[in-house]
Amino acid sequence: MKGRVVKKIVLALGYLGAGLVPFSYGDSASRPSFYVSYYGGANVYHEWYDEESGASLDSDVGIVTGGEIGYEWQGFSILHGVSLIPAAEVELFYNELNSDISASGLTAESNAEGIVVTANLLFKFDFNQPIRPYLGGGVGFTYTEFEAELGGVTIANGDDEGFAGQGIAGVEYVFDQSWLLYTEYKYLQFETGDSIGQHLIVGGLGFRF
């Protein structure tokens, strides 16, 4: 027993000597707080099919980057040892959609760039551990500019806006009283004249005030 106490004292002195304070998850990681985050990732697949014309889309991987500003409330117990933490946030991100569109026996290269803004509601599962999985969703709008080329000649271009909605599943790792890392999957559905579904995978860094 005495040996273990001495080891703890030595370890504490080592932290203090290095100017560090050991982080205990339960100290403040589940406190109510505002937060900001930034992420990057990829639109790994998007889908679209026009039944009337028979046109289809073959998607390429595109860039996704953005961030959130939000607030996390105090968690409440739902099971023994498990708390549910609600959070609300506003999200803005850049969304790149590159694809080949086939119709009438011809294939055009389509390049599109969009801005998506959503208001999200998340529910985080706290097991009193640094790793917290979460689920959520959001609604908002999107603005997209596009251009299509056939044989190097522009055959269509323009812009459009419409409704956007998404489902979110992710996991975050709280490694400090303020900082966390996270990765998440998003399914984004939006309307810009046509209905397009996207599968997004991102990873990011968050800071809690």
ABEGO torsion letter per residue (X at the ends): XAAAAAAAAAAAAAAAAAGBBBBBAAAAAABBBBBBBBBBEBBABBBBBBAAAGBBBBBBBBBBBBBBBBBBBBBBBABBGBBBBBBBBBBBBBBBBBBBBBBGGBBBBBBBBBBBBBBBBBBBBBAGBABBBBBBBBBBBBBBBBBBBBGGBBABBEBBBBBBBBBBBBBBBBABAABBBBBBBBBBBBBBGBBBBBBBBBBBBBBBX
